[in-house]
Amino acid sequence: MFSFVDLRLLLLLGATALLTHGQEDIPEV
């Protein structure tokens, strides 16, 4: 069973991964 803290950590990790992936897709021009 997952606790609220675990869910928050998963959400933070997921959000960070999405943000990082999004930044990688943006070309540095």
MODELLER restraints for C-alpha pairs under 7 A, 6 or more apart:
rsr = mdl.restraints
at = mdl.atoms
